[in-house]
Amino acid sequence: MEPILEVRHLNSYYAEDRSFFGGKEKRRQVLQDVSFTIDRGEIVGLVGESGSGKTTLSRAILGMITDYEGEIIHHSQRPQMVFQDPFSSLNPAHSIGWILEEPLRVQGKLSAKGRKAAVLEVLEQVGLGAEYYDRMPRELSGGQRQRVSIASAVIARPALIIADEPVSALDVTIQAQILQLLVDLRRKYDLSYLFISHDLNVVYQICNRVLVMQHGVIVEQNTVDELFSNPQHPYTRQLLAAGE
């Protein structure tokens, strides 16, 4: 298999506040010896309770955290992000067309005409269409805004997308549509995903492999079928029992 991302023996920290009397700044460890790979075309789930370190891991992969030891090796350009709340990640002052063109403006490779053509193409790919080009985020439903968020990630043509609880704020019907869209885009653009979720049913539907994180440690990783049918770690069994 061709790796898109390799994480090797990752330990990350954050600085706690200095004491009232001006003591030395303390570092608290968040991630402990985290190692895994994501191969081209894979959808790898990352599960664990709130505070387990999932967000810290995604921020480290995105380059937003620099206080770490170990290696994060990208075999392609930096990954893009799809957030849980698309409304907060879309600039409310600009149209959908402007928002989607922004990554292309940063790249500086296309003319204005080329950027607009790329935006219209990706709008079509995410199931919206040209009529959404001039609309504002406030005019869209939650599902439509998430489609725009996905389009914003895809338009830069990354090999890896980190999806952080991308369907948890949507109703069940819209969830299914967005999950199918992610699968379709994976095939079309040869994408890989790190799919972060607390919903094990969603993970089972979409992922090839699963990483289980507890207190900053990956306590188990396996194919989705093996992990769900024969969990090895007590914490994995606890999560599966809670999701039944």
Salt bridges, closest charged atoms under 4 A:
GLU2 OE1 - ARG40 NE 3.13
GLU6 OE1 - ARG8 NH2 2.81
GLU6 OE2 - HIS75 NE2 2.50
GLU16 OE2 - ARG28 NE 3.89
ASP33 OD1 - HIS9 ND1 2.77
GLU42 OE2 - ARG209 NE 2.65
ASP67 OD1 - ARG27 NH2 2.86
GLU71 OE1 - ARG8 NH1 3.49
GLU101 OE1 - ARG105 NH1 3.35
GLU101 OE1 - ARG115 NE 3.32
GLU102 OE1 - ARG105 NE 2.95
GLU121 OE2 - ARG157 NH2 4.00
GLU165 OE1 - HIS198 ND1 2.99
ASP184 OD1 - ARG187 NH1 3.27
ASP190 OD2 - ARG40 NH1 3.42
